[in-house]
Amino acid sequence: MTTATRSEHAHSAASLPQQNAAYLLWVFTIASVIGYCLEKLFTLLTLGCTYSSKGLLYGPFSQVYGCGAVALTLLHTPLRRLKPGHAALLSGILSGVLEALISWLQEFFFGSVSWHYSGWVLPLWGGRTSLLFMIFWGILSVLFLYCIEPRICSLIVRLDLCSRRVLTLTLALFLGVNIALSALAVQRWHARQNGITPRNGIESWIDQRYPDRFMRLTYPGMRFPLLDE
């Protein structure tokens, strides 16, 4: 490797601190895909079949894993200073709290829930998380901190600065539109269950493009608790 190339890679690595928004976007995306695959594997092992567990309309993304990975990345330095066992314990608690918070926010803003642990070991916070899964999150968090996140950083640093900027901008636009469409589609799905008709052209288009049947196939695990009572 030439001196110029080493200098370029050093500059590239220096431009990727863990608090860098572009880097966090990549962490969020990659962890969301990994989480989607883990959910598929989990349902296959426990239920003998797989079903869609994605959180967005387009792409294999489970964004609760992405949010957890971003939180771990921001806490990377203090967590890596701990012994792995202590890091797993603290990460498991924090991940469980984050999972419960995300579940509450989803129900508050969209009137829906995508998971419930009432039938699992020691459900907590109204079934929004459980002790069993907090143990799982702790183990997964240590694997992320010591194995996955360093490889994500290494992978991104290998890209030259120009390519990284173009890919990051493209990814940001795709995810931004994807998240916005997903949120609107779920809101309208909930509204239709309450008999609320579209109020404008955008809502009419959403209803035509993402009808109830499409939404049930996309989010088979999503429920509207108040409507089920």
C-alpha positions as CSV (number, residue, x, y, z in Angstrom):
1,M,0.0,0.0,0.0
2,T,1.5,3.4,-1.0
3,T,2.0,6.3,1.4
4,A,-0.8,8.2,-0.3
5,T,-3.2,5.3,0.0
6,R,-2.4,4.8,3.7
7,S,-3.0,8.5,4.2
8,E,-6.3,8.3,2.4
9,H,-7.4,5.4,4.6
10,A,-6.3,7.1,7.7
11,H,-8.2,10.2,6.8
12,S,-11.2,8.0,5.9
13,A,-11.1,6.2,9.2
14,A,-10.8,9.5,11.1
15,S,-13.9,10.8,9.4
16,L,-16.0,7.9,10.8
17,P,-16.3,8.5,14.6
18,Q,-19.0,6.5,16.3
19,Q,-21.0,9.7,16.8
20,N,-20.9,10.5,13.1
21,A,-24.5,10.6,11.7
22,A,-23.6,8.9,8.5
23,Y,-21.9,6.0,10.3
24,L,-24.9,5.6,12.6
25,L,-27.1,5.4,9.6
26,W,-25.1,2.5,8.3
27,V,-25.1,0.8,11.7
28,F,-28.9,1.3,11.8
29,T,-29.4,-0.2,8.4
30,I,-27.1,-3.2,8.7
31,A,-28.4,-4.1,12.2
32,S,-32.0,-3.8,11.0
33,V,-31.3,-6.3,8.2
34,I,-29.4,-8.6,10.7
35,G,-32.4,-8.3,13.1
36,Y,-34.8,-9.2,10.4
37,C,-32.8,-12.4,9.6
38,L,-32.7,-13.3,13.3
39,E,-36.4,-12.9,13.6
40,K,-36.9,-15.2,10.6
41,L,-34.6,-17.8,12.2
42,F,-36.3,-17.5,15.6
43,T,-39.8,-18.1,14.2
44,L,-38.5,-21.0,12.2
45,L,-36.9,-22.7,15.2
46,T,-39.8,-21.9,17.6
47,L,-42.9,-22.1,15.3
48,G,-41.6,-24.3,12.5
49,C,-42.4,-21.6,10.0
50,T,-41.4,-18.1,9.0
51,Y,-43.5,-15.0,8.5
52,S,-42.9,-11.4,7.7
53,S,-41.5,-9.6,10.7
54,K,-40.2,-6.5,8.9
55,G,-40.9,-3.0,10.1
56,L,-40.9,-1.1,6.8
57,L,-42.9,-1.5,3.6
58,Y,-39.9,-2.0,1.5
59,G,-36.8,-4.1,2.3
60,P,-35.8,-6.6,5.0
61,F,-35.6,-4.1,7.9
62,S,-36.5,-4.6,11.5
63,Q,-35.8,-1.2,12.8
64,V,-36.0,-2.0,16.6
65,Y,-32.7,-3.8,16.1
66,G,-31.3,-0.8,14.3
67,C,-32.3,1.5,17.1
68,G,-30.7,-0.8,19.6
69,A,-27.5,-1.0,17.6
70,V,-27.3,2.8,17.4
71,A,-27.8,3.1,21.1
72,L,-25.0,0.5,21.7
73,T,-22.7,2.3,19.2
74,L,-23.2,5.6,21.1
75,L,-22.4,3.9,24.3
76,H,-19.5,1.9,22.7
77,T,-16.7,3.4,24.7
78,P,-18.1,3.0,28.3
79,L,-19.5,-0.5,27.6
80,R,-16.2,-1.7,26.1
81,R,-14.5,-0.7,29.4
82,L,-16.6,-3.1,31.3
83,K,-16.0,-6.9,31.6
84,P,-18.1,-8.7,29.0
85,G,-20.4,-10.1,31.7
86,H,-21.1,-6.7,33.1
87,A,-21.5,-5.3,29.6
88,A,-24.1,-8.0,28.8
89,L,-26.0,-7.3,32.0
90,L,-26.1,-3.5,31.5
91,S,-26.8,-3.9,27.8
92,G,-29.6,-6.3,28.4
93,I,-31.3,-4.0,30.8
94,L,-30.9,-1.0,28.5
95,S,-32.1,-3.0,25.5
96,G,-35.2,-4.2,27.4
97,V,-36.0,-0.6,28.4
98,L,-35.5,0.6,24.8
99,E,-37.7,-2.3,23.5
100,A,-40.5,-1.4,25.9
101,L,-40.2,2.3,25.0
102,I,-40.4,1.7,21.3
103,S,-43.4,-0.5,21.8
104,W,-45.1,2.2,23.8
105,L,-44.3,4.9,21.2
106,Q,-45.7,2.7,18.5
107,E,-48.9,2.2,20.3
108,F,-49.1,5.9,21.3
109,F,-48.6,7.2,17.8
110,F,-50.1,4.5,15.6
111,G,-52.5,2.6,17.9
112,S,-50.7,-0.6,17.1
113,V,-48.4,-3.2,18.7
114,S,-46.1,-5.6,16.8
115,W,-45.0,-7.8,19.7
116,H,-46.2,-8.9,23.1
117,Y,-44.6,-11.2,25.7
118,S,-47.5,-12.0,27.9
119,G,-46.9,-15.7,27.2
120,W,-43.2,-15.7,27.8
121,V,-41.1,-16.0,31.0
122,L,-41.5,-13.0,33.3
123,P,-43.1,-10.4,31.0
124,L,-42.3,-6.8,32.0
125,W,-43.9,-3.4,31.5
126,G,-47.2,-4.9,30.4
127,G,-45.6,-7.5,28.2
128,R,-43.6,-5.0,26.1
129,T,-40.4,-6.9,27.0
130,S,-39.5,-9.9,29.2
131,L,-36.7,-11.1,31.4
132,L,-35.9,-14.0,29.0
133,F,-35.5,-11.6,26.0
134,M,-33.5,-9.1,28.1
135,I,-31.0,-11.9,28.6
136,F,-31.0,-12.6,24.9
137,W,-30.5,-8.9,24.2
138,G,-27.6,-8.8,26.6
139,I,-25.8,-11.6,24.8
140,L,-26.6,-10.2,21.4
141,S,-25.3,-6.8,22.5
142,V,-21.9,-8.2,23.5
143,L,-21.7,-10.0,20.2
144,F,-22.5,-6.7,18.5
145,L,-19.9,-4.7,20.5
146,Y,-17.1,-7.1,20.1
147,C,-17.7,-8.8,16.7
148,I,-20.3,-7.0,14.5
149,E,-19.8,-3.3,15.0
150,P,-16.0,-3.4,14.4
151,R,-16.6,-5.2,11.1
152,I,-19.2,-2.7,10.1
153,C,-16.6,0.1,10.7
154,S,-14.0,-1.8,8.8
155,L,-16.3,-2.4,5.9
156,I,-17.3,1.2,5.6
157,V,-13.8,2.6,6.0
158,R,-12.8,0.5,2.9
159,L,-14.9,2.7,0.7
160,D,-13.3,5.8,-0.6
161,L,-14.8,9.0,0.7
162,C,-16.7,9.9,-2.5
163,S,-18.3,6.5,-2.9
164,R,-19.3,6.5,0.8
165,R,-20.9,9.9,0.5
166,V,-22.9,8.9,-2.6
167,L,-24.0,5.6,-1.0
168,T,-24.9,7.3,2.3
169,L,-27.0,9.9,0.6
170,T,-28.8,7.3,-1.5
171,L,-29.5,5.2,1.6
172,A,-30.7,8.2,3.6
173,L,-33.2,9.2,0.9
174,F,-34.4,5.6,0.5
175,L,-34.9,5.1,4.2
176,G,-36.4,8.5,4.6
177,V,-39.1,7.9,2.0
178,N,-39.5,4.3,3.2
179,I,-40.1,5.3,6.8
180,A,-42.5,8.1,5.9
181,L,-44.6,5.8,3.6
182,S,-44.6,3.1,6.2
183,A,-45.8,5.5,8.9
184,L,-48.5,6.9,6.7
185,A,-49.7,3.5,5.6
186,V,-50.0,2.2,9.2
187,Q,-51.8,5.4,10.3
188,R,-54.3,5.0,7.4
189,W,-54.7,1.3,8.2
190,H,-55.6,2.1,11.7
191,A,-57.9,5.0,10.6
192,R,-59.8,2.7,8.2
193,Q,-60.5,0.2,11.0
194,N,-62.1,3.2,12.8
195,G,-64.2,4.1,9.7
196,I,-62.2,7.3,9.1
197,T,-62.3,8.3,5.4
198,P,-59.4,10.0,3.6
199,R,-59.1,13.7,4.2
200,N,-56.9,14.6,1.2
201,G,-55.4,13.3,-2.0
202,I,-52.4,11.8,-0.2
203,E,-54.5,9.7,2.1
204,S,-56.7,8.6,-0.8
205,W,-53.5,7.5,-2.7
206,I,-52.3,5.6,0.4
207,D,-55.6,3.8,0.8
208,Q,-55.5,2.7,-2.9
209,R,-51.8,1.7,-2.9
210,Y,-51.7,0.0,0.6
211,P,-55.1,-1.5,1.2
212,D,-55.9,-3.7,4.3
213,R,-55.0,-7.0,2.6
214,F,-51.6,-5.6,1.6
215,M,-51.0,-4.4,5.1
216,R,-52.0,-7.6,6.8
217,L,-49.6,-9.5,4.5
218,T,-46.8,-7.0,5.2
219,Y,-47.4,-6.8,9.0
220,P,-49.0,-10.1,10.0
221,G,-48.0,-9.7,13.6
222,M,-49.3,-6.1,14.0
223,R,-52.4,-5.7,16.2
224,F,-54.6,-2.7,17.2
225,P,-55.3,-3.4,20.9
226,L,-58.2,-0.9,21.4
227,L,-60.0,-2.3,18.4
228,D,-59.5,-5.9,19.6
229,E,-61.2,-5.2,23.0
